[in-house]
Amino acid sequence: MPAPELSIIIPVYNVGDYIEHCLDSILAQTYRKWECILVDDGSTDWSGYICNNYAKRDKRFSVVHQQNKGVSVARNVGISRSKAKYITFIDPDDFITSNYFQDLMKKMLDVGADVAVCSFFETFENGEEGLYKFTNELQKRAKALREPIMSDNAAVVDALLDNFFSCVCWGKVYSKELWGEARFPVGIDLGEDMMTVPRIIASARSAVYVPEAVYYWRQRTKSLLHGTVTQERYDKDLRASEIMCQQLCEIMPDKKNDIYRLKLVYDSCCYANFRQSIKEPTQESGLYSITKSLLQLGDNLK
């Protein structure tokens, strides 16, 4: 089997009702030069069995079974095992269009980009779906460009600080070289993307937006993000936002004002996720943290 150009990394935990849809969408890809590393993170349902079946059907799938250690460890295992020059992440309850990797890889290779970011849709349990509001804003910003290409690091950084990329790891393809020894923080189940992805993108020499490629983000009421964001997890998410801010300020101290504006956007998103899971906010919750972010931003602007 020829060496893959792209490593697809999927952390798997108790998604037996959804993962076949995800893996079928990978099998349907018009782009064929991939490997898919499935990291079964101690699933207690039939997810691991499904992964094994796909590995038997197609040798491009490989499966790692491990005790439950969390999504960060699962993704880190996938990164370490990846063999390709480019890597990407998919969550096991999401899925992609058949031209997804063809469009992303072609554009990346054509322009020599380190990162490609795509459009994504939300899809709901009742069958409804629609363009995610963030993607709608992304497309508006992209239209303002002569080409949806960030041709140097300065352009990438400006786009990053304008929240062009969002902080999630999926919906993107990366040059593996960008990651080096960087990995997701162990022990974090919410906010791990925020503590990892922005600083990875900040090091990219160039990037490209590919609107034709579409990622479908499934909204589940019982997922990790929706319906389960406790006060403890919310606090961790806010801490992740603070760490992200510190990381970026160390890399580019001259951009501190813009970094704090980005932090405010992330804090607001954290609060929105938390608010979906509670009936009454506590005194030290969302509005407090957002107000704190505004005060920090004001201090930096002085």
Secondary structure as a PSIPRED ss2 file (coil, helix, strand):
# PSIPRED VFORMAT (PSIPRED V4.0)

   1 M C   1.000  0.000  0.000
   2 P C   1.000  0.000  0.000
   3 A C   1.000  0.000  0.000
   4 P C   1.000  0.000  0.000
   5 E C   1.000  0.000  0.000
   6 L E   0.000  0.000  1.000
   7 S E   0.000  0.000  1.000
   8 I E   0.000  0.000  1.000
   9 I E   0.000  0.000  1.000
  10 I E   0.000  0.000  1.000
  11 P E   0.000  0.000  1.000
  12 V E   0.000  0.000  1.000
  13 Y C   1.000  0.000  0.000
  14 N C   1.000  0.000  0.000
  15 V C   1.000  0.000  0.000
  16 G C   1.000  0.000  0.000
  17 D C   1.000  0.000  0.000
  18 Y C   1.000  0.000  0.000
  19 I H   0.000  1.000  0.000
  20 E H   0.000  1.000  0.000
  21 H H   0.000  1.000  0.000
  22 C H   0.000  1.000  0.000
  23 L H   0.000  1.000  0.000
  24 D H   0.000  1.000  0.000
  25 S H   0.000  1.000  0.000
  26 I H   0.000  1.000  0.000
  27 L H   0.000  1.000  0.000
  28 A C   1.000  0.000  0.000
  29 Q C   1.000  0.000  0.000
  30 T C   1.000  0.000  0.000
  31 Y C   1.000  0.000  0.000
  32 R C   1.000  0.000  0.000
  33 K C   1.000  0.000  0.000
  34 W E   0.000  0.000  1.000
  35 E E   0.000  0.000  1.000
  36 C E   0.000  0.000  1.000
  37 I E   0.000  0.000  1.000
  38 L E   0.000  0.000  1.000
  39 V E   0.000  0.000  1.000
  40 D E   0.000  0.000  1.000
  41 D E   0.000  0.000  1.000
  42 G C   1.000  0.000  0.000
  43 S C   1.000  0.000  0.000
  44 T C   1.000  0.000  0.000
  45 D C   1.000  0.000  0.000
  46 W C   1.000  0.000  0.000
  47 S H   0.000  1.000  0.000
  48 G H   0.000  1.000  0.000
  49 Y H   0.000  1.000  0.000
  50 I H   0.000  1.000  0.000
  51 C H   0.000  1.000  0.000
  52 N H   0.000  1.000  0.000
  53 N H   0.000  1.000  0.000
  54 Y H   0.000  1.000  0.000
  55 A H   0.000  1.000  0.000
  56 K H   0.000  1.000  0.000
  57 R H   0.000  1.000  0.000
  58 D C   1.000  0.000  0.000
  59 K C   1.000  0.000  0.000
  60 R C   1.000  0.000  0.000
  61 F E   0.000  0.000  1.000
  62 S E   0.000  0.000  1.000
  63 V E   0.000  0.000  1.000
  64 V E   0.000  0.000  1.000
  65 H E   0.000  0.000  1.000
  66 Q E   0.000  0.000  1.000
  67 Q C   1.000  0.000  0.000
  68 N C   1.000  0.000  0.000
  69 K C   1.000  0.000  0.000
  70 G C   1.000  0.000  0.000
  71 V H   0.000  1.000  0.000
  72 S H   0.000  1.000  0.000
  73 V H   0.000  1.000  0.000
  74 A H   0.000  1.000  0.000
  75 R H   0.000  1.000  0.000
  76 N H   0.000  1.000  0.000
  77 V H   0.000  1.000  0.000
  78 G H   0.000  1.000  0.000
  79 I H   0.000  1.000  0.000
  80 S H   0.000  1.000  0.000
  81 R H   0.000  1.000  0.000
  82 S C   1.000  0.000  0.000
  83 K C   1.000  0.000  0.000
  84 A C   1.000  0.000  0.000
  85 K C   1.000  0.000  0.000
  86 Y E   0.000  0.000  1.000
  87 I E   0.000  0.000  1.000
  88 T E   0.000  0.000  1.000
  89 F E   0.000  0.000  1.000
  90 I C   1.000  0.000  0.000
  91 D C   1.000  0.000  0.000
  92 P C   1.000  0.000  0.000
  93 D C   1.000  0.000  0.000
  94 D C   1.000  0.000  0.000
  95 F E   0.000  0.000  1.000
  96 I E   0.000  0.000  1.000
  97 T C   1.000  0.000  0.000
  98 S C   1.000  0.000  0.000
  99 N C   1.000  0.000  0.000
 100 Y H   0.000  1.000  0.000
 101 F H   0.000  1.000  0.000
 102 Q H   0.000  1.000  0.000
 103 D H   0.000  1.000  0.000
 104 L H   0.000  1.000  0.000
 105 M H   0.000  1.000  0.000
 106 K H   0.000  1.000  0.000
 107 K H   0.000  1.000  0.000
 108 M H   0.000  1.000  0.000
 109 L H   0.000  1.000  0.000
 110 D H   0.000  1.000  0.000
 111 V H   0.000  1.000  0.000
 112 G C   1.000  0.000  0.000
 113 A C   1.000  0.000  0.000
 114 D C   1.000  0.000  0.000
 115 V E   0.000  0.000  1.000
 116 A E   0.000  0.000  1.000
 117 V E   0.000  0.000  1.000
 118 C E   0.000  0.000  1.000
 119 S E   0.000  0.000  1.000
 120 F E   0.000  0.000  1.000
 121 F E   0.000  0.000  1.000
 122 E E   0.000  0.000  1.000
 123 T E   0.000  0.000  1.000
 124 F E   0.000  0.000  1.000
 125 E C   1.000  0.000  0.000
 126 N C   1.000  0.000  0.000
 127 G C   1.000  0.000  0.000
 128 E C   1.000  0.000  0.000
 129 E E   0.000  0.000  1.000
 130 G E   0.000  0.000  1.000
 131 L E   0.000  0.000  1.000
 132 Y C   1.000  0.000  0.000
 133 K H   0.000  1.000  0.000
 134 F H   0.000  1.000  0.000
 135 T H   0.000  1.000  0.000
 136 N H   0.000  1.000  0.000
 137 E H   0.000  1.000  0.000
 138 L H   0.000  1.000  0.000
 139 Q H   0.000  1.000  0.000
 140 K H   0.000  1.000  0.000
 141 R H   0.000  1.000  0.000
 142 A H   0.000  1.000  0.000
 143 K H   0.000  1.000  0.000
 144 A C   1.000  0.000  0.000
 145 L C   1.000  0.000  0.000
 146 R C   1.000  0.000  0.000
 147 E C   1.000  0.000  0.000
 148 P C   1.000  0.000  0.000
 149 I E   0.000  0.000  1.000
 150 M E   0.000  0.000  1.000
 151 S C   1.000  0.000  0.000
 152 D C   1.000  0.000  0.000
 153 N H   0.000  1.000  0.000
 154 A H   0.000  1.000  0.000
 155 A H   0.000  1.000  0.000
 156 V H   0.000  1.000  0.000
 157 V H   0.000  1.000  0.000
 158 D H   0.000  1.000  0.000
 159 A H   0.000  1.000  0.000
 160 L H   0.000  1.000  0.000
 161 L H   0.000  1.000  0.000
 162 D C   1.000  0.000  0.000
 163 N C   1.000  0.000  0.000
 164 F C   1.000  0.000  0.000
 165 F C   1.000  0.000  0.000
 166 S C   1.000  0.000  0.000
 167 C C   1.000  0.000  0.000
 168 V C   1.000  0.000  0.000
 169 C C   1.000  0.000  0.000
 170 W C   1.000  0.000  0.000
 171 G C   1.000  0.000  0.000
 172 K E   0.000  0.000  1.000
 173 V E   0.000  0.000  1.000
 174 Y E   0.000  0.000  1.000
 175 S E   0.000  0.000  1.000
 176 K H   0.000  1.000  0.000
 177 E H   0.000  1.000  0.000
 178 L H   0.000  1.000  0.000
 179 W C   1.000  0.000  0.000
 180 G C   1.000  0.000  0.000
 181 E C   1.000  0.000  0.000
 182 A C   1.000  0.000  0.000
 183 R C   1.000  0.000  0.000
 184 F C   1.000  0.000  0.000
 185 P C   1.000  0.000  0.000
 186 V C   1.000  0.000  0.000
 187 G C   1.000  0.000  0.000
 188 I C   1.000  0.000  0.000
 189 D C   1.000  0.000  0.000
 190 L C   1.000  0.000  0.000
 191 G C   1.000  0.000  0.000
 192 E C   1.000  0.000  0.000
 193 D C   1.000  0.000  0.000
 194 M C   1.000  0.000  0.000
 195 M C   1.000  0.000  0.000
 196 T C   1.000  0.000  0.000
 197 V H   0.000  1.000  0.000
 198 P H   0.000  1.000  0.000
 199 R H   0.000  1.000  0.000
 200 I H   0.000  1.000  0.000
 201 I H   0.000  1.000  0.000
 202 A H   0.000  1.000  0.000
 203 S C   1.000  0.000  0.000
 204 A C   1.000  0.000  0.000
 205 R C   1.000  0.000  0.000
 206 S C   1.000  0.000  0.000
 207 A E   0.000  0.000  1.000
 208 V E   0.000  0.000  1.000
 209 Y E   0.000  0.000  1.000
 210 V E   0.000  0.000  1.000
 211 P E   0.000  0.000  1.000
 212 E E   0.000  0.000  1.000
 213 A E   0.000  0.000  1.000
 214 V E   0.000  0.000  1.000
 215 Y E   0.000  0.000  1.000
 216 Y E   0.000  0.000  1.000
 217 W E   0.000  0.000  1.000
 218 R E   0.000  0.000  1.000
 219 Q E   0.000  0.000  1.000
 220 R C   1.000  0.000  0.000
 221 T C   1.000  0.000  0.000
 222 K C   1.000  0.000  0.000
 223 S C   1.000  0.000  0.000
 224 L C   1.000  0.000  0.000
 225 L C   1.000  0.000  0.000
 226 H C   1.000  0.000  0.000
 227 G C   1.000  0.000  0.000
 228 T C   1.000  0.000  0.000
 229 V C   1.000  0.000  0.000
 230 T C   1.000  0.000  0.000
 231 Q H   0.000  1.000  0.000
 232 E H   0.000  1.000  0.000
 233 R H   0.000  1.000  0.000
 234 Y H   0.000  1.000  0.000
 235 D H   0.000  1.000  0.000
 236 K H   0.000  1.000  0.000
 237 D H   0.000  1.000  0.000
 238 L H   0.000  1.000  0.000
 239 R H   0.000  1.000  0.000
 240 A H   0.000  1.000  0.000
 241 S H   0.000  1.000  0.000
 242 E H   0.000  1.000  0.000
 243 I H   0.000  1.000  0.000
 244 M H   0.000  1.000  0.000
 245 C H   0.000  1.000  0.000
 246 Q H   0.000  1.000  0.000
 247 Q H   0.000  1.000  0.000
 248 L H   0.000  1.000  0.000
 249 C H   0.000  1.000  0.000
 250 E H   0.000  1.000  0.000
 251 I H   0.000  1.000  0.000
 252 M C   1.000  0.000  0.000
 253 P H   0.000  1.000  0.000
 254 D H   0.000  1.000  0.000
 255 K H   0.000  1.000  0.000
 256 K H   0.000  1.000  0.000
 257 N H   0.000  1.000  0.000
 258 D H   0.000  1.000  0.000
 259 I H   0.000  1.000  0.000
 260 Y H   0.000  1.000  0.000
 261 R H   0.000  1.000  0.000
 262 L H   0.000  1.000  0.000
 263 K H   0.000  1.000  0.000
 264 L H   0.000  1.000  0.000
 265 V H   0.000  1.000  0.000
 266 Y H   0.000  1.000  0.000
 267 D H   0.000  1.000  0.000
 268 S H   0.000  1.000  0.000
 269 C H   0.000  1.000  0.000
 270 C H   0.000  1.000  0.000
 271 Y H   0.000  1.000  0.000
 272 A H   0.000  1.000  0.000
 273 N H   0.000  1.000  0.000
 274 F H   0.000  1.000  0.000
 275 R H   0.000  1.000  0.000
 276 Q C   1.000  0.000  0.000
 277 S C   1.000  0.000  0.000
 278 I C   1.000  0.000  0.000
 279 K C   1.000  0.000  0.000
 280 E C   1.000  0.000  0.000
 281 P C   1.000  0.000  0.000
 282 T C   1.000  0.000  0.000
 283 Q C   1.000  0.000  0.000
 284 E C   1.000  0.000  0.000
 285 S C   1.000  0.000  0.000
 286 G H   0.000  1.000  0.000
 287 L H   0.000  1.000  0.000
 288 Y H   0.000  1.000  0.000
 289 S H   0.000  1.000  0.000
 290 I H   0.000  1.000  0.000
 291 T H   0.000  1.000  0.000
 292 K H   0.000  1.000  0.000
 293 S H   0.000  1.000  0.000
 294 L H   0.000  1.000  0.000
 295 L H   0.000  1.000  0.000
 296 Q H   0.000  1.000  0.000
 297 L H   0.000  1.000  0.000
 298 G H   0.000  1.000  0.000
 299 D H   0.000  1.000  0.000
 300 N H   0.000  1.000  0.000
 301 L H   0.000  1.000  0.000
 302 K C   1.000  0.000  0.000
